[in-house]
Amino acid sequence: FPFLLVDRIIEYNPGVSVVGIKNVTINDNFFPGHFPERPIMPGVLMIEAMSQVGGAVILEPDVKGTSGEVFFLAGVDKVRFRKPVIPGDTLVMRMTLMKMHKRFGVAKLEGKAYVGSELVCEGEFLMATGSDPQA
């Protein structure tokens, strides 16, 4: 908080994939401005939420091997928004590790987000790890 956009991890396969959820509510702080007449979750925040879920895969000790690390979103490719996400929806985000370059601390993940059975967002995510200065 105030920027955590994941409510719960519901499935975890270390070093392979992770599934997390975000319960989208009208109380989320972005809805008053996006948009007052028709509240829609901003696409950039869906990407951020998916990245936060993906971080659980690349920070897994079996994958990287060290503690005291943080992850950074380094890039996104092939992102598509298929349907709007509105208050009352549960955003289910599945992030799957495609490649991990341990030496460089860089990973590529495939991400898909659903509301119910409908695909609402998908893309490829490039993530980088780094040292946490507070660790």
N, C-alpha and C positions, 0 to 999 in steps of 0.2 A: 504494500500500500504506500503511496496512492496510485502506483502505476502497475500493480500486479493485475493481469487480465486473465488469470487462470484460477478457477475456483477449486478444481480437484483433478488429480491424476487418477484415471479409472483403469488403466491397463499399462503395464510396464514390462517390456522385454529388454533387459539390459544390453546396450550396444546394438540394438536392432530397431526397436520402435517404441513409441509411447503414445498414449491417447489421453487427452485432457479435455475438460469441459469448462465452458464459461456460461453461466446463467445470465442472460441478457435481461436487464430490468429497466424500467422507465427511470429508476433512481440513479442509473449510471450517469456520471457527471458530464458526459459529452452530448447527451440528447437535447438539452435546452438549446444548443446551437446547431445541431445537426439532425434534423431540421425541426424548428419549432412546430410547424404544421404537420410534418410527416417524419417522425423519428426513425432514423436508419443508422445502424452501427457503421462508423466510418471504415472504409476499406483498409486504411493504413493501420487502424487499431486491430483489425482482424489479422493482418500480417504480423503485428507485434505480438498478439496473443499466441499465434501459431509458433512464432520464434521462441517465446517463453516455454512453450511445451517442448519444442525441439531441443532446448538447452538441457533437458533432463537426459536425453540420449547421449549427448557429447560430453557431459560432465560426469558420466558414470565412470567410476574408477577403473573398471575393466577395459574401458575404451581408451582413456587418456593416461591413466596410471598415476596421477598426482592429485593432491588436494589443494585447497586454497586458490582455486581458479574461478574465473568468471567467463561468461561467453558474450560475444558481440555479434550482432547481425552485420555481416559483411556484404551481403548482396541478395537480391531476389531476381529471379528470371521466370519467364513464362507464367506470370501471375494472371489469373482470370477470376473475375467476380461473376458468379452465375445467377445469384438471386440475392435480394436484400435481406439483411438480418435485422429484425425488429424486436422491440420489447416483448418479453414473454417467450422468446426463442431460447433454446439451449444449443449453443454452438459446440459441436463435438469435433475436436481437432486431432487428426492422426498424422504423426510425423514419423517418417521412416528414413533411417540412415542409408544413404546410397554409397557414399565414399567417405573414408576418414584418412587423412594424412597426418598421422600421429607426430611425425617429425616437425611439421610446421604448425600443428594445432589447428588445422582447417578441416571442416567437414561440409559435405553437401547432403542435404536432406530433401526428400519429397514430402510435400505437405498437402493434405486434403482436409477441408472443413465441411461439415454437414449440419443441417438442421433436419432432424428426422432422417429420412433416407435420401433427402435431396442434397446434392453437392452444391455448396454455395460459394466456395473459394478453393483454388488450387494453385500450386506453384512450386518452384524449386528454390531452396534457401541455402545460402552460403553462410556458414557460421565460423567464427574464429574464437579460440580460447586465449586467455591471458591471465596474468597473475593478479590476484586481488591485493591491492596495496594495504588493505586492513587485515589480511590474514597473517 
